[in-house]
Amino acid sequence: MAKEILLTAQGLKNIEDELDYLKTVKRKEMADKIALARSYGDLSENSEYDDAKNEQAQMEARIADLEVTLKHAKVIDESEISNEHVHIGSSVTVYNQLLEEESKYRIVSASESDPENGMISDESPVGKALLDSKIGDKVTVDLPNGTQLVMEIRDIAR
């Protein structure tokens, strides 16, 4: 049995919206692009056609990935999330002792992660370390580059 994929309600909506866009808009655009490239003549020496077919294959792979995610998705009821422990869906304020600064992260599933916007995966080193921690806890994170971070949990919110 495939692993259950936990998603926030917003994460589920984002995946559904992307899938709908790919199936309804992008597929039509790709078909038009392939038809145009095909009109250029000999397909054996037609790089535009090859590029369009490769782009189509990547899009279809993305559609398949999104469909698998939705098939195994379980939406987290954020109203049931406790502010006493860090869970998927929690917003966590931490003090990074190495950088001597506060940061705020939202813990999400890997399919929702967007580190540039503070949304980190529960499977990332920082996300794993923060899970199940409480306010006041100090967690140590071993980063892939060998650096060790010590972070103190300052706040947990929904």
VOBAPA-96923 format. One record per residue (C-alpha): residue in three letters; x, y, z. Coordinates in steps of 0.001 Angstrom, whole numbers, plus 500000, padded with zeros to 6 digits. Each point is the difference from the previous one (the first is absolute). Layout:
REM residues N
  type       x       y       z
   Ala       X       Y       Z
...
END
This chain:
REM residues 158
  type       x       y       z
   Met  500000  500000  500000
   Ala  501290  503461  499128
   Lys  500894  502454  502707
   Glu  497283  502432  501059
   Ile  500813  503586  498995
   Leu  498940  502581  502562
   Leu  498945  503335  498545
   Thr  498595  503228  501315
   Ala  496703  501135  498464
   Gln  501877  502717  498090
   Gly  502572  497488  498779
   Leu  497231  497746  498685
   Lys  498393  502936  498193
   Asn  503333  501020  498449
   Ile  500567  496462  498683
   Glu  496456  499763  498631
   Asp  500370  503409  498304
   Glu  503337  499072  498422
   Leu  498623  496673  498770
   Asp  496941  501704  498513
   Tyr  502217  502590  498240
   Leu  502298  497336  498570
   Lys  497116  497879  498733
   Thr  497809  502758  498576
   Val  502371  502757  498870
   Lys  503518  498625  499713
   Arg  499055  496816  498130
   Lys  498291  502090  497307
   Glu  503003  502311  499765
   Met  502327  497005  499639
   Ala  497835  498446  497275
   Asp  500092  503298  498096
   Lys  503768  500280  500447
   Ile  500551  496445  498732
   Ala  497718  500601  497010
   Leu  501912  503159  499108
   Ala  503362  498236  500328
   Arg  498703  497096  497903
   Ser  499089  502468  497237
   Tyr  503681  500919  499633
   Gly  500592  496799  498049
   Asp  502323  497021  500427
   Leu  499606  498784  503600
   Ser  503354  498208  500028
   Glu  501840  503344  499897
   Asn  497426  502166  501753
   Ser  501382  501206  503330
   Glu  496870  502068  500737
   Tyr  497926  496825  499758
   Asp  502398  498073  502259
   Asp  499976  502828  502564
   Ala  496201  500192  499972
   Lys  499677  496227  500448
   Asn  502479  500081  502909
   Glu  498107  502867  501626
   Gln  496759  498068  499552
   Ala  501532  496926  501661
   Gln  501134  502090  502990
   Met  496524  501526  500312
   Glu  498337  496566  499877
   Ala  502425  498736  502683
   Arg  499047  502966  502194
   Ile  496300  499243  499462
   Ala  500595  496372  501024
   Asp  501899  501115  503145
   Leu  497198  502367  501000
   Glu  497374  497303  499454
   Val  501919  497574  502221
   Thr  500322  502689  502677
   Leu  496258  500660  499919
   Lys  499216  496281  500088
   His  501969  499574  503237
   Ala  499252  503401  501533
   Lys  498543  500483  503436
   Val  499028  503540  500934
   Ile  501008  501104  503456
   Asp  497194  501508  502045
   Glu  501863  503098  501110
   Ser  497402  500729  502699
   Glu  501176  496836  501763
   Ile  503662  501015  499994
   Ser  501263  500647  503492
   Asn  502253  502956  500680
   Glu  501809  497968  502650
   His  502057  497896  497566
   Val  501302  500580  496481
   His  497994  498127  497339
   Ile  499551  500211  496254
   Gly  498063  503231  499548
   Ser  501637  501734  502978
   Ser  501658  503392  499669
   Val  503124  499965  502149
   Thr  502123  502924  501137
   Val  503549  498941  500866
   Tyr  503130  501743  501172
   Asn  503007  498811  498034
   Gln  502974  500194  502355
   Leu  502586  499718  497222
   Leu  498580  502937  498033
   Glu  498736  501785  503125
   Glu  496641  500731  498405
   Glu  496365  498977  500114
   Ser  498358  498225  497103
   Lys  496475  498847  499364
   Tyr  499199  496776  498179
   Arg  496823  498232  499041
   Ile  500348  496222  500077
   Val  498369  498418  496946
   Ser  500231  496765  498029
   Ala  502756  499542  497440
   Ser  497553  500614  497149
   Glu  499133  503441  501424
   Ser  503449  501173  501024
   Asp  501222  503397  498842
   Pro  503075  500861  502082
   Glu  500378  503458  498458
   Asn  496625  500890  501501
   Gly  500626  498379  503388
   Met  498070  496804  499268
   Ile  502282  497093  500869
   Ser  499393  496309  499578
   Asp  499445  497701  502936
   Glu  502603  497783  498287
   Ser  502720  502686  499879
   Pro  502700  500007  502695
   Val  498524  503087  501697
   Gly  496418  498777  499625
   Lys  500809  496577  501473
   Ala  501811  501571  502940
   Leu  497118  502349  500794
   Leu  497208  497405  499884
   Asp  498487  499134  503398
   Ser  502039  502693  501781
   Lys  498504  502452  502509
   Ile  500549  503675  500757
   Gly  503300  500391  501834
   Asp  501519  496836  498520
   Lys  503405  500247  498382
   Val  500432  497839  496933
   Thr  503217  499110  498254
   Val  499990  499697  496232
   Asp  502776  498248  498104
   Leu  500053  501574  496549
   Pro  501257  498093  496948
   Asn  503046  502312  499727
   Gly  501157  498937  503482
   Thr  498840  503149  501793
   Gln  498122  499498  503220
   Leu  497242  502450  500894
   Val  498524  500449  503440
   Met  496558  501589  499993
   Glu  497774  500939  502897
   Ile  496255  499819  499410
   Arg  498480  503343  500954
   Asp  496416  499665  498733
   Ile  497638  497485  498397
   Ala  496864  501121  498186
   Arg  497543  498699  497409
END
